[in-house]
Amino acid sequence: MRRLAEVLRDWEAVIGLEVHTELTTLETKMFCGCRLSHDDEPNANVCPVCLGMPGALPVPNERAIESIVMAGIATNCEIMRRSMFYRKHYFYPDMAKNFQTTQGPVAFCMHGRLDLEVSGIGAQERPDGTTERTADGSYVTPIRILRIHMEEDAAKMVHVGGGEGRIGGASESLVDYNRCGAPLIELVTEPDLRTPEEARLFMERLRQTFLTLGISDCSLEHGSMRCDGNVSLRRRGETELGTKTEMKNINSLKSLHDALEYEICRQAEVLEGGGRVYQETRHWEPSRRRTVAMRMKETADDYRMYPDPDLAPFDLSDEFVERCRARVPELPDAKRDRYVGSFGLRRADAAQIAGDPAVAALFEGAVAASRGGVAPTVANVVVNLLPGHVLSAAQVSGLSNLLADDAITFAQARELLEIVEGTDADPERVVDERGMRQSTDVGALETIVDEVLGRCADQVRQYRDGNRKVVGFLVGQCMKASKGTGNPKLFNQLLSQKLGE
């Protein structure tokens, strides 16, 4: 099978995503008052509505409606003032009533857009002129959002038992209805994505947005955010869409990228061999790094959808929509731009910090506790030192101040982080107690530099013959002579001055 880069020279991939996000921050389910929790004993949080009992009437969750409207506002959607719920039918082993309550042709949120910034290998300029070029060489492409609609999640299937000769190794399938009826929003993009990297970045961008809104924990690992990827191929320069296949329930950014990459290459091989791509649903097998056919893809007619007679149409007031708009916090892009403009951060660092609400709060707390002008150092600590560790804002501030003053090296900062993590210790006090503070006494350091230059005549000669890399060796000798207390930056400056004389 050919590599992706080779395939995309001849073929254009057309990719659309369907992203399902469970509103985990709510307390109750979508259409009943049952507790929203998956960690309880199986079937502990159920009622006649969850179990599809005859005569049970659903009651919509107002906070869930607020959450989807916030999601629509954050993704530049038009908030539809009137919409309604439908019943979607096909065989559901994990829904007792055997239909899913979802929305019809008009959803709460329609026709939105997220601008996607792509750089490096994944960057592609659109021939239709929809991309913009940034100063750093990235491409910014608007990815259209067809709709965001509300629906309910299904129950959890647990396959148990089995033995020799059993298909799939299980003899029974159990159903846990705790998750059934959980509020779920589905975002459907237009087929505007062109590479697996663009799809991965879009999913990551959407996850950052929903986390910032506080409407979901967006856990890919636990299934509260998952994605279906649709892809088809067409020859470069053609406009007619090819036959698409769908990869269902992808639960990691890497799997989304890898599944689309494999499927693009597979479809190209089929088409170049004179074969036919079928419209079907396929499953991604990460361990074998391949997609396999699951079933032929259903069409809209297969679902037999009709308006839900138990749920009245929704009429959202302007007051309701504006109340939701007021709850939308500063979004990642705006926060990134503020960090660049107000704090002088590098754009990449600002984007990484702004994309995680908890990290952004820690960064801003540390900046507020630090003296002026230290924000870029705080960002350096947060981005390059802190991942995998937990420090308070005050500790991050103290660590950043020490680095900004050249009182410790970056290597010492790593050591210091391990010492103070999990405690309330002040990094500056720990540095002084352990004698870790770097000396910035120019006179004392100059004496050490003179001594090192005097006994390293060969290296001095190499430097003056053009070997500038030898300075690293000389700095190391100075650090050794100072027993690690000298400031390496000052040693470097002093050596450059004296070697240049």
MARSE-737557 format. One record per residue (C-alpha): x, y, z; residue in three letters. Coordinates in steps of 0.2 Angstrom, whole numbers, plus 2048, in hexadecimal, padded with zeros to 3 digits. Each point is the difference from the previous one (the first is absolute). Layout:
BEGIN
+-----+-----+-----+------+
!  px !  py !  pz ! rest !
+-----+-----+-----+------+
!   X !   Y !   Z !  ALA !
...
+-----+-----+-----+------+
END
This chain:
BEGIN
+-----+-----+-----+------+
!  px !  py !  pz ! rest !
+-----+-----+-----+------+
! 800 ! 800 ! 800 !  MET !
! 807 ! 811 ! 7FB !  ARG !
! 804 ! 80D ! 80D !  ARG !
! 7F4 ! 80E ! 804 !  LEU !
! 80B ! 80E ! 7F9 !  ALA !
! 801 ! 7F7 ! 7EF !  GLU !
! 7ED ! 7FC ! 7FF !  VAL !
! 7FC ! 813 ! 804 !  LEU !
! 80A ! 805 ! 7F1 !  ARG !
! 7F4 ! 7F7 ! 7F4 !  ASP !
! 7F0 ! 800 ! 80B !  TRP !
! 7F7 ! 80D ! 80A !  GLU !
! 7F8 ! 7F9 ! 811 !  ALA !
! 7EF ! 807 ! 805 !  VAL !
! 7FD ! 7FE ! 812 !  ILE !
! 7F2 ! 804 ! 80C !  GLY !
! 7FE ! 7FD ! 812 !  LEU !
! 7F2 ! 7FC ! 80C !  GLU !
! 805 ! 804 ! 812 !  VAL !
! 7F6 ! 7F9 ! 80E !  HIS !
! 802 ! 809 ! 811 !  THR !
! 7F7 ! 7FB ! 810 !  GLU !
! 7FC ! 80E ! 80B !  LEU !
! 808 ! 7F9 ! 810 !  THR !
! 800 ! 80F ! 80A !  THR !
! 7ED ! 7FF ! 802 !  LEU !
! 7F8 ! 7F8 ! 80F !  GLU !
! 7F1 ! 7F7 ! 7F8 !  THR !
! 7FC ! 7F7 ! 7F0 !  LYS !
! 7F9 ! 808 ! 7F0 !  MET !
! 7ED ! 7FB ! 802 !  PHE !
! 7FE ! 7FB ! 812 !  CYS !
! 807 ! 804 ! 812 !  GLY !
! 80B ! 7F1 ! 801 !  CYS !
! 812 ! 803 ! 807 !  ARG !
! 80D ! 802 ! 7F2 !  LEU !
! 80E ! 7F4 ! 806 !  SER !
! 808 ! 7F1 ! 7F7 !  HIS !
! 80A ! 7FB ! 810 !  ASP !
! 7F2 ! 7F9 ! 80A !  ASP !
! 7FA ! 7EE ! 801 !  GLU !
! 7F8 ! 7FB ! 7EF !  PRO !
! 7EE ! 805 ! 7FE !  ASN !
! 800 ! 80A ! 810 !  ALA !
! 7FB ! 811 ! 7F7 !  ASN !
! 7F0 ! 7FB ! 7F6 !  VAL !
! 7EE ! 804 ! 7FF !  CYS !
! 7F1 ! 7FC ! 7F5 !  PRO !
! 806 ! 80D ! 7F3 !  VAL !
! 812 ! 7F8 ! 7FF !  CYS !
! 7F9 ! 7EF ! 7FF !  LEU !
! 7F3 ! 804 ! 7F2 !  GLY !
! 7F1 ! 7FC ! 80B !  MET !
! 7EF ! 802 ! 7F7 !  PRO !
! 7F8 ! 811 ! 805 !  GLY !
! 810 ! 807 ! 806 !  ALA !
! 802 ! 813 ! 7FB !  LEU !
! 810 ! 808 ! 7FD !  PRO !
! 804 ! 812 ! 807 !  VAL !
! 80E ! 809 ! 7F8 !  PRO !
! 80F ! 806 ! 80B !  ASN !
! 801 ! 813 ! 7FF !  GLU !
! 812 ! 801 ! 804 !  ARG !
! 804 ! 7F4 ! 7F2 !  ALA !
! 7F8 ! 80C ! 7F4 !  ILE !
! 80A ! 80E ! 807 !  GLU !
! 810 ! 7F6 ! 7FE !  SER !
! 7FD ! 7FC ! 7ED !  ILE !
! 7FB ! 813 ! 7FD !  VAL !
! 811 ! 805 ! 808 !  MET !
! 809 ! 7F3 ! 7F5 !  ALA !
! 7F7 ! 808 ! 7F1 !  GLY !
! 805 ! 812 ! 804 !  ILE !
! 812 ! 7FA ! 803 !  ALA !
! 801 ! 7F8 ! 7EF !  THR !
! 7F7 ! 80F ! 7F7 !  ASN !
! 7F0 ! 7F7 ! 7FC !  CYS !
! 7EF ! 807 ! 7FD !  GLU !
! 7F5 ! 7FD ! 80F !  ILE !
! 7F0 ! 7FA ! 7F9 !  MET !
! 7F1 ! 807 ! 80A !  ARG !
! 7F5 ! 7F1 ! 7FC !  ARG !
! 804 ! 7EE ! 7FE !  SER !
! 7F9 ! 7EF ! 806 !  MET !
! 805 ! 7EE ! 805 !  PHE !
! 7FD ! 7F1 ! 7F5 !  TYR !
! 801 ! 7EE ! 803 !  ARG !
! 80D ! 7F6 ! 7F6 !  LYS !
! 7FD ! 7EE ! 7FE !  HIS !
! 80B ! 7F1 ! 7FD !  TYR !
! 804 ! 7F1 ! 80A !  PHE !
! 808 ! 806 ! 811 !  TYR !
! 805 ! 7F2 ! 80B !  PRO !
! 806 ! 80D ! 80C !  ASP !
! 7EF ! 80A ! 801 !  MET !
! 7F1 ! 7F8 ! 807 !  ALA !
! 7F4 ! 80B ! 7F7 !  LYS !
! 809 ! 7FB ! 7EF !  ASN !
! 801 ! 812 ! 7FA !  PHE !
! 80B ! 80F ! 803 !  GLN !
! 7F9 ! 811 ! 804 !  THR !
! 80A ! 80C ! 7F5 !  THR !
! 7FD ! 810 ! 7F6 !  GLN !
! 7F9 ! 801 ! 7EE !  GLY !
! 805 ! 80B ! 7F1 !  PRO !
! 801 ! 80F ! 80B !  VAL !
! 80B ! 7FF ! 80F !  ALA !
! 803 ! 80D ! 80F !  PHE !
! 810 ! 805 ! 7F7 !  CYS !
! 803 ! 802 ! 7ED !  MET !
! 80D ! 806 ! 7F4 !  HIS !
! 80F ! 804 ! 80A !  GLY !
! 813 ! 801 ! 7FE !  ARG !
! 810 ! 7FD ! 808 !  LEU !
! 810 ! 807 ! 7F9 !  ASP !
! 80E ! 7F3 ! 7FF !  LEU !
! 812 ! 805 ! 801 !  GLU !
! 80C ! 7F3 ! 7F8 !  VAL !
! 812 ! 801 ! 7FF !  SER !
! 80E ! 7F4 ! 7FA !  GLY !
! 7FD ! 7F0 ! 7F7 !  ILE !
! 7ED ! 800 ! 802 !  GLY !
! 7FF ! 812 ! 7F8 !  ALA !
! 7F7 ! 801 ! 7F0 !  GLN !
! 7FA ! 80F ! 7F6 !  GLU !
! 7EF ! 7FF ! 7F9 !  ARG !
! 7FF ! 802 ! 7EE !  PRO !
! 7EF ! 809 ! 802 !  ASP !
! 808 ! 80E ! 80A !  GLY !
! 7F8 ! 7FD ! 811 !  THR !
! 811 ! 7FF ! 809 !  THR !
! 809 ! 80F ! 807 !  GLU !
! 813 ! 800 ! 803 !  ARG !
! 806 ! 806 ! 811 !  THR !
! 811 ! 808 ! 803 !  ALA !
! 808 ! 7F0 ! 807 !  ASP !
! 7FB ! 7F6 ! 7F0 !  GLY !
! 7F1 ! 7F7 ! 807 !  SER !
! 7EF ! 7FF ! 7F6 !  TYR !
! 7F0 ! 805 ! 808 !  VAL !
! 7F1 ! 7F7 ! 7F8 !  THR !
! 7EE ! 802 ! 805 !  PRO !
! 7F8 ! 7EF ! 804 !  ILE !
! 7ED ! 802 ! 7FE !  ARG !
! 7F5 ! 7F8 ! 80D !  ILE !
! 7EF ! 7F9 ! 7F9 !  LEU !
! 7F7 ! 7FE ! 810 !  ARG !
! 802 ! 7FC ! 813 !  ILE !
! 7F1 ! 7F6 ! 806 !  HIS !
! 7FA ! 7F9 ! 810 !  MET !
! 7FD ! 7EE ! 803 !  GLU !
! 800 ! 7F2 ! 80D !  GLU !
! 80E ! 7F4 ! 803 !  ASP !
! 7FE ! 7ED ! 800 !  ALA !
! 803 ! 7F4 ! 80E !  ALA !
! 810 ! 7F6 ! 803 !  LYS !
! 802 ! 7EE ! 7F9 !  MET !
! 80A ! 7F4 ! 80A !  VAL !
! 805 ! 7F0 ! 7F8 !  HIS !
! 804 ! 7F1 ! 80C !  VAL !
! 801 ! 7EE ! 802 !  GLY !
! 806 ! 7F5 ! 7F1 !  GLY !
! 80B ! 7F2 ! 7FE !  GLY !
! 807 ! 7F5 ! 7F2 !  GLU !
! 7F7 ! 802 ! 7F0 !  GLY !
! 7F7 ! 810 ! 805 !  ARG !
! 800 ! 80E ! 7F2 !  ILE !
! 809 ! 80F ! 807 !  GLY !
! 803 ! 7F6 ! 811 !  GLY !
! 7F0 ! 805 ! 808 !  ALA !
! 7F0 ! 7F7 ! 804 !  SER !
! 7F5 ! 80E ! 807 !  GLU !
! 7FE ! 812 ! 7FD !  SER !
! 7FB ! 80B ! 80F !  LEU !
! 7F9 ! 811 ! 800 !  VAL !
! 804 ! 80E ! 80C !  ASP !
! 7F3 ! 80E ! 7FE !  TYR !
! 809 ! 80D ! 80B !  ASN !
! 806 ! 809 ! 7F1 !  ARG !
! 7F0 ! 7FE ! 7F6 !  CYS !
! 7F8 ! 811 ! 7FE !  GLY !
! 810 ! 80A ! 803 !  ALA !
! 7FF ! 811 ! 7F7 !  PRO !
! 80B ! 7FF ! 7F1 !  LEU !
! 804 ! 80D ! 7F3 !  ILE !
! 805 ! 7FC ! 7EE !  GLU !
! 80A ! 80C ! 7F5 !  LEU !
! 800 ! 7FC ! 7EE !  VAL !
! 80D ! 809 ! 7F4 !  THR !
! 7FE ! 803 ! 7EE !  GLU !
! 80D ! 7F6 ! 7F6 !  PRO !
! 80D ! 80E ! 801 !  ASP !
! 80F ! 7F6 ! 807 !  LEU !
! 80D ! 7FA ! 7F4 !  ARG !
! 80D ! 7F6 ! 80A !  THR !
! 800 ! 7F5 ! 810 !  PRO !
! 80B ! 80E ! 809 !  GLU !
! 7F2 ! 80D ! 7FD !  GLU !
! 7F3 ! 7F4 ! 807 !  ALA !
! 80B ! 7FD ! 80F !  ARG !
! 803 ! 812 ! 803 !  LEU !
! 7ED ! 804 ! 7FE !  PHE !
! 7FC ! 7F3 ! 80D !  MET !
! 80D ! 807 ! 80C !  GLU !
! 7FA ! 812 ! 7FD !  ARG !
! 7EE ! 7FB ! 803 !  LEU !
! 805 ! 7F7 ! 810 !  ARG !
! 809 ! 80F ! 806 !  GLN !
! 7F0 ! 80B ! 7FD !  THR !
! 7F4 ! 7F4 ! 809 !  PHE !
! 80C ! 7FF ! 80F !  LEU !
! 801 ! 812 ! 801 !  THR !
! 7ED ! 801 ! 7FF !  LEU !
! 7FF ! 7F4 ! 80F !  GLY !
! 7F3 ! 7F5 ! 7F8 !  ILE !
! 809 ! 7F0 ! 800 !  SER !
! 810 ! 7F8 ! 806 !  ASP !
! 803 ! 7FB ! 7EE !  CYS !
! 808 ! 7F0 ! 805 !  SER !
! 805 ! 7F6 ! 7F0 !  LEU !
! 806 ! 7F1 ! 80B !  GLU !
! 7F0 ! 7FE ! 809 !  HIS !
! 7F5 ! 803 ! 7F1 !  GLY !
! 7F8 ! 811 ! 805 !  SER !
! 807 ! 807 ! 7F0 !  MET !
! 801 ! 7F5 ! 7F0 !  ARG !
! 801 ! 802 ! 7ED !  CYS !
! 7FA ! 7F9 ! 7F0 !  ASP !
! 80B ! 804 ! 7F1 !  GLY !
! 7F9 ! 800 ! 7EE !  ASN !
! 80C ! 800 ! 7F2 !  VAL !
! 7FF ! 7FE ! 7ED !  SER !
! 80D ! 803 ! 7F2 !  LEU !
! 7FF ! 809 ! 7EF !  ARG !
! 80E ! 804 ! 7F4 !  ARG !
! 809 ! 810 ! 802 !  ARG !
! 7F7 ! 80E ! 7F6 !  GLY !
! 7EF ! 7F7 ! 800 !  GLU !
! 7F1 ! 807 ! 80A !  THR !
! 7F4 ! 7F1 ! 800 !  GLU !
! 800 ! 7F7 ! 811 !  LEU !
! 805 ! 7EE ! 801 !  GLY !
! 7F8 ! 7F2 ! 80A !  THR !
! 803 ! 802 ! 813 !  LYS !
! 803 ! 7F4 ! 80D !  THR !
! 7FE ! 803 ! 813 !  GLU !
! 80B ! 7FB ! 80E !  MET !
! 7F5 ! 7FF ! 810 !  LYS !
! 803 ! 804 ! 812 !  ASN !
! 813 ! 806 ! 800 !  ILE !
! 806 ! 804 ! 811 !  ASN !
! 811 ! 808 ! 7FE !  SER !
! 808 ! 80E ! 7F6 !  LEU !
! 80D ! 7F4 ! 7FA !  LYS !
! 7F3 ! 7F2 ! 7FB !  SER !
! 7F7 ! 80D ! 7F6 !  LEU !
! 80F ! 806 ! 7F7 !  HIS !
! 806 ! 7EE ! 7FD !  ASP !
! 7EF ! 7F9 ! 7FB !  ALA !
! 7FE ! 80E ! 7F3 !  LEU !
! 811 ! 7FD ! 7F9 !  GLU !
! 7FE ! 7EE ! 7FE !  TYR !
! 7EF ! 802 ! 7F8 !  GLU !
! 806 ! 80D ! 7F4 !  ILE !
! 80E ! 7F4 ! 7FA !  CYS !
! 7F4 ! 7F1 ! 7FF !  ARG !
! 7F4 ! 809 ! 7F6 !  GLN !
! 80D ! 806 ! 7F4 !  ALA !
! 807 ! 7EE ! 7FE !  GLU !
! 7EE ! 7FA ! 7FC !  VAL !
! 7FC ! 80E ! 7F3 !  LEU !
! 811 ! 7FF ! 7F8 !  GLU !
! 7FE ! 7ED ! 7FE !  GLY !
! 7EF ! 802 ! 7F7 !  GLY !
! 7F6 ! 7FC ! 80F !  GLY !
! 7F1 ! 809 ! 808 !  ARG !
! 7FF ! 808 ! 811 !  VAL !
! 7EF ! 7FC ! 809 !  TYR !
! 7F7 ! 80B ! 80C !  GLN !
! 802 ! 7F7 ! 810 !  GLU !
! 804 ! 802 ! 812 !  THR !
! 811 ! 7F9 ! 805 !  ARG !
! 809 ! 7FD ! 811 !  HIS !
! 812 ! 806 ! 804 !  TRP !
! 80B ! 7F2 ! 808 !  GLU !
! 80E ! 80A ! 808 !  PRO !
! 80A ! 7F0 ! 804 !  SER !
! 800 ! 7FA ! 7EE !  ARG !
! 800 ! 812 ! 7F9 !  ARG !
! 7F2 ! 7FD ! 7F3 !  ARG !
! 7EE ! 803 ! 7FD !  THR !
! 7F4 ! 7F1 ! 7FE !  VAL !
! 7EE ! 801 ! 7F9 !  ALA !
! 7F2 ! 7FF ! 80D !  MET !
! 7F0 ! 803 ! 7F6 !  ARG !
! 7F9 ! 809 ! 7F1 !  MET !
! 7FD ! 812 ! 804 !  LYS !
! 7EE ! 804 ! 805 !  GLU !
! 7F7 ! 80E ! 7F6 !  THR !
! 7F4 ! 80D ! 808 !  ALA !
! 7F1 ! 7F5 ! 7FA !  ASP !
! 806 ! 7F2 ! 80A !  ASP !
! 7FE ! 80A ! 810 !  TYR !
! 7ED ! 803 ! 7FE !  ARG !
! 800 ! 810 ! 809 !  MET !
! 7F1 ! 80A ! 805 !  TYR !
! 7FC ! 80E ! 80D !  PRO !
! 7FF ! 7FA ! 811 !  ASP !
! 7EE ! 801 ! 806 !  PRO !
! 805 ! 801 ! 812 !  ASP !
! 80B ! 810 ! 7FE !  LEU !
! 7F9 ! 810 ! 7FB !  ALA !
! 80A ! 80B ! 7F4 !  PRO !
! 80D ! 80C ! 808 !  PHE !
! 7FF ! 813 ! 7FF !  ASP !
! 80F ! 808 ! 807 !  LEU !
! 7FE ! 812 ! 805 !  SER !
! 80C ! 80E ! 7FC !  ASP !
! 802 ! 802 ! 813 !  GLU !
! 805 ! 7ED ! 802 !  PHE !
! 80D ! 801 ! 7F2 !  VAL !
! 808 ! 810 ! 807 !  GLU !
! 801 ! 7F8 ! 811 !  ARG !
! 809 ! 7F2 ! 7F9 !  CYS !
! 80C ! 80C ! 7F6 !  ARG !
! 804 ! 809 ! 810 !  ALA !
! 806 ! 7EF ! 808 !  ARG !
! 80C ! 7FD ! 7F2 !  VAL !
! 812 ! 804 ! 807 !  PRO !
! 80F ! 806 ! 7F7 !  GLU !
! 803 ! 7F3 ! 7F2 !  LEU !
! 812 ! 7F8 ! 7FC !  PRO !
! 803 ! 80B ! 7F1 !  ASP !
! 7FC ! 810 ! 809 !  ALA !
! 80A ! 7FB ! 80F !  LYS !
! 80F ! 7FB ! 7F5 !  ARG !
! 800 ! 811 ! 7F8 !  ASP !
! 7FF ! 809 ! 810 !  ARG !
! 80F ! 7F6 ! 807 !  TYR !
! 80A ! 805 ! 7F1 !  VAL !
! 7FB ! 812 ! 800 !  GLY !
! 800 ! 803 ! 813 !  SER !
! 80E ! 7F5 ! 806 !  PHE !
! 80B ! 7FE ! 7F1 !  GLY !
! 7FF ! 7ED ! 7FF !  LEU !
! 805 ! 7F6 ! 7F1 !  ARG !
! 7F0 ! 7FC ! 7F6 !  ARG !
! 803 ! 7ED ! 802 !  ALA !
! 802 ! 801 ! 813 !  ASP !
! 7F1 ! 80C ! 801 !  ALA !
! 7F5 ! 7F3 ! 7F6 !  ALA !
! 805 ! 7F1 ! 80A !  GLN !
! 7FC ! 809 ! 811 !  ILE !
! 7F0 ! 808 ! 7FA !  ALA !
! 7FA ! 7EF ! 7FA !  GLY !
! 7FE ! 7F9 ! 811 !  ASP !
! 7F5 ! 809 ! 80D !  PRO !
! 809 ! 7F9 ! 80F !  ALA !
! 812 ! 804 ! 7F9 !  VAL !
! 7FA ! 812 ! 7FB !  ALA !
! 7FA ! 803 ! 811 !  ALA !
! 810 ! 7FA ! 808 !  LEU !
! 80A ! 80B ! 7F4 !  PHE !
! 7F6 ! 80F ! 803 !  GLU !
! 801 ! 7FD ! 813 !  GLY !
! 813 ! 7FE ! 7FF !  ALA !
! 802 ! 810 ! 7F6 !  VAL !
! 7F5 ! 80A ! 80C !  ALA !
! 80C ! 7FA ! 80E !  ALA !
! 810 ! 804 ! 7F7 !  SER !
! 808 ! 811 ! 7FD !  ARG !
! 7FE ! 809 ! 7EF !  GLY !
! 808 ! 7F9 ! 7F0 !  GLY !
! 801 ! 7EE ! 806 !  VAL !
! 7F1 ! 7F9 ! 7F7 !  ALA !
! 80B ! 7F9 ! 7F1 !  PRO !
! 80A ! 7F6 ! 80D !  THR !
! 7F0 ! 7FA ! 809 !  VAL !
! 7FA ! 7FA ! 7EF !  ALA !
! 810 ! 7F7 ! 7FD !  ASN !
! 7FE ! 7F7 ! 811 !  VAL !
! 7EE ! 7FC ! 7FD !  VAL !
! 803 ! 7F9 ! 7EE !  VAL !
! 811 ! 7F7 ! 802 !  ASN !
! 802 ! 7FC ! 813 !  LEU !
! 7EF ! 7FE ! 807 !  LEU !
! 7F7 ! 7F2 ! 7F6 !  PRO !
! 7FF ! 7F1 ! 80B !  GLY !
! 802 ! 80A ! 810 !  HIS !
! 7F5 ! 809 ! 80B !  VAL !
! 805 ! 811 ! 808 !  LEU !
! 7F7 ! 80E ! 807 !  SER !
! 7FF ! 811 ! 7F7 !  ALA !
! 80B ! 807 ! 80E !  ALA !
! 80D ! 7F3 ! 7FD !  GLN !
! 800 ! 802 ! 7EE !  VAL !
! 803 ! 813 ! 803 !  SER !
! 80E ! 7FC ! 80B !  GLY !
! 809 ! 7F4 ! 7F4 !  LEU !
! 7FD ! 80D ! 7F2 !  SER !
! 808 ! 80E ! 80A !  ASN !
! 80F ! 7F6 ! 804 !  LEU !
! 803 ! 7FC ! 7ED !  LEU !
! 7FD ! 812 ! 7FB !  ALA !
! 80D ! 805 ! 80C !  ASP !
! 80C ! 7F3 ! 7FA !  ASP !
! 801 ! 7FA ! 812 !  ALA !
! 7FE ! 7EE ! 7FA !  ILE !
! 802 ! 7F7 ! 7F0 !  THR !
! 7F2 ! 7F7 ! 7F7 !  PHE !
! 808 ! 7EF ! 805 !  ALA !
! 7FF ! 806 ! 812 !  GLN !
! 7EE ! 806 ! 7FD !  ALA !
! 7FC ! 7EE ! 7FC !  ARG !
! 808 ! 7FA ! 810 !  GLU !
! 7F7 ! 80D ! 80A !  LEU !
! 7EF ! 7FB ! 7F9 !  LEU !
! 802 ! 7EE ! 806 !  GLU !
! 805 ! 807 ! 811 !  ILE !
! 7F1 ! 80C ! 803 !  VAL !
! 7F2 ! 7F6 ! 7F7 !  GLU !
! 7F3 ! 7FA ! 80B !  GLY !
! 805 ! 80C ! 80E !  THR !
! 7FD ! 812 ! 804 !  ASP !
! 813 ! 804 ! 800 !  ALA !
! 806 ! 811 ! 7F9 !  ASP !
! 80C ! 7FC ! 7F2 !  PRO !
! 80B ! 80F ! 804 !  GLU !
! 802 ! 7FB ! 812 !  ARG !
! 804 ! 7EE ! 7FB !  VAL !
! 80D ! 807 ! 7F4 !  VAL !
! 809 ! 80A ! 80E !  ASP !
! 7FE ! 7F1 ! 80D !  GLU !
! 809 ! 7F4 ! 7F4 !  ARG !
! 80D ! 80C ! 7F9 !  GLY !
! 7F9 ! 7FF ! 7EE !  MET !
! 800 ! 812 ! 7FC !  ARG !
! 80C ! 805 ! 7F2 !  GLN !
! 80D ! 80D ! 803 !  SER !
! 7FF ! 810 ! 7F6 !  THR !
! 810 ! 808 ! 807 !  ASP !
! 809 ! 805 ! 7F1 !  VAL !
! 810 ! 803 ! 809 !  GLY !
! 800 ! 7EE ! 807 !  ALA !
! 7FB ! 7F8 ! 7F0 !  LEU !
! 80D ! 809 ! 7F6 !  GLU !
! 80E ! 7F9 ! 80B !  THR !
! 7F9 ! 7EF ! 7FC !  ILE !
! 800 ! 803 ! 7EE !  VAL !
! 812 ! 807 ! 800 !  ASP !
! 805 ! 7F0 ! 809 !  GLU !
! 7F7 ! 7F4 ! 7F3 !  VAL !
! 807 ! 80A ! 7F1 !  LEU !
! 812 ! 7FE ! 808 !  GLY !
! 7FF ! 7ED ! 800 !  ARG !
! 7F6 ! 7FD ! 7F0 !  CYS !
! 80C ! 807 ! 7F4 !  ALA !
! 7FC ! 7F3 ! 7F3 !  ASP !
! 7EE ! 805 ! 800 !  GLN !
! 804 ! 812 ! 7FF !  VAL !
! 80A ! 7FD ! 7F1 !  ARG !
! 7F2 ! 7F6 ! 7F8 !  GLN !
! 7F4 ! 80E ! 803 !  TYR !
! 80B ! 80D ! 7F8 !  ARG !
! 802 ! 7F5 ! 7F1 !  ASP !
! 7ED ! 800 ! 7FD !  GLY !
! 7F9 ! 7F2 ! 80B !  ASN !
! 7F3 ! 80A ! 80A !  ARG !
! 7F8 ! 7F0 ! 807 !  LYS !
! 80F ! 7FE ! 80C !  VAL !
! 7F7 ! 80D ! 80B !  VAL !
! 7F5 ! 7F3 ! 806 !  GLY !
! 80E ! 7F6 ! 807 !  PHE !
! 808 ! 810 ! 808 !  LEU !
! 7EF ! 804 ! 808 !  VAL !
! 7FF ! 7EF ! 807 !  GLY !
! 812 ! 802 ! 808 !  GLN !
! 7FA ! 810 ! 808 !  CYS !
! 7F1 ! 7F8 ! 807 !  MET !
! 80B ! 7F2 ! 807 !  LYS !
! 80C ! 80C ! 807 !  ALA !
! 7F2 ! 80A ! 809 !  SER !
! 7F8 ! 7EF ! 807 !  LYS !
! 7F0 ! 804 ! 7F6 !  GLY !
! 7FD ! 811 ! 808 !  THR !
! 806 ! 80B ! 7F2 !  GLY !
! 7F3 ! 807 ! 7F4 !  ASN !
! 803 ! 7F7 ! 7EF !  PRO !
! 7F9 ! 80F ! 7F6 !  LYS !
! 80C ! 80C ! 808 !  LEU !
! 80E ! 7F3 ! 7FD !  PHE !
! 7FC ! 800 ! 7EE !  ASN !
! 800 ! 813 ! 7FE !  GLN !
! 810 ! 802 ! 80A !  LEU !
! 809 ! 7F2 ! 7F5 !  LEU !
! 7FA ! 808 ! 7F0 !  SER !
! 807 ! 811 ! 805 !  GLN !
! 811 ! 7F9 ! 806 !  LYS !
! 802 ! 7F5 ! 7F1 !  LEU !
! 7FC ! 80E ! 7F4 !  GLY !
! 80D ! 80B ! 808 !  GLU !
+-----+-----+-----+------+
END
